[in-house]
């Protein structure tokens, strides 16, 4: 591979890594300076992260960003946190039992083209500032709703207050915001306790390589 050609690495991002942590590891291993990723994953989330290595790949950034994304996510109803997931400060932790018929009744409202208010704990910029940096300072600012598309929202399992979903959506969709909004609509609030990205377009989790196997994979590409 030449840097001009570039290549795409389908990495299985582990928990507690930022997307940029993975970019940094790839950059250090390959010696290629032009490295980016196509679609941020939250540090607590795992799964498919496309790493674009070399100019030939990074030039196609927007093409990869437009690909649909698929997630498996667990929402805990009755729990509300400042980050909209289980890593944040809890504002409410209520034990309850979700009624499946009532939940299924409202899910169609969250499919198709919908509007979301981005979480304060996100990398989105408002007036040139990252929202998560403002949130860490205890600040909350007005955010304009973003229009996104949820192609499918399938309830896979329900256990008391925990509901497991498979979600296919467009770029820019915040699964944490989806949990917040569905929880509010249900009347209990909700946050994400587990999030796995299983696919970006045709790049699947089954084909993703772990960071432990990255060096071997890269040596085979660079040979």
Secondary structure, 3 states (H helix, E strand, C coil): CCCCCCEEEEEEECCCCCHHHHHHHHHHHHCCCCEEECCCCCCCCEEEEEEEECHHHHCCHHHHHCCCEEEEEEEEECEEECCCECCCCEEEECCCCCCHHHHHHHHHHHCEEEEEECCCCCCCEECCEEHHHHHHCCCCCCCCEEEEEEEEEEEEEEECCEEEEEEEECCCCCHHHHHHHHHHHHCCCEEEEEEEEEEECCEEHHHCECHHHHHHHHHHHHC
